[in-house]
């Protein structure tokens, strides 16, 4: 009787794993890519370590960051459905800026805040609003629209 070689045993184990992957109903990746699909789960399990050292933070991804994708995957599978969206960022950190809605409007200024552009060596200094409309082709706008921007 011939002894079973390690190569034969490994092949039989992989064949058994492939049969199991093809017949299981829980993971479409394993059903579509038997044996090889396990590589995805292995890489996903070491993702935090790889990401921490080589790639990016959990909130840097675009258009959806890793945190949002993880929540979507979990909710699609019916786990952690109660987890709310939030942030890992330190919003109290110096330099972190955000807009806050107001319950009552701020009184409108009679004149918009302006700053003078041009120093003592400038022949034609001019006032400029602190809040400007930018990234717009003013050539495409009508004179009435330009006038409304100036008066706002």
C-alpha angles and dihedrals in degrees: 000000000000119000120241109251122220089246091055091048092050091049092050091049091051091047090051090048091049092052090049092049093050094050100042118097103199103078122040091193092061092044092051096039108028115199093354091063089068087069089066092055091045092052091044090054092054093040096105092055094046092044093047093056105029116017130028147302122277093258100046099081123108138246088002121012123224094260092057092045090050091052091048092050092048093048091048089055092046097247127122092005090154094060109114125218112258143140139266091202121109099242091182092059117119110262096025107129132193140157120251125199117236126221091210124038119246113244110263116248118242090225124022116246108267137187127203114243115208132046133234091289092054114105095203113028113183137191118251128192116242090226110052134177104241141176091039132120103236089189088070094052126089121243090250091057092048089050091052090051090052094049095046 
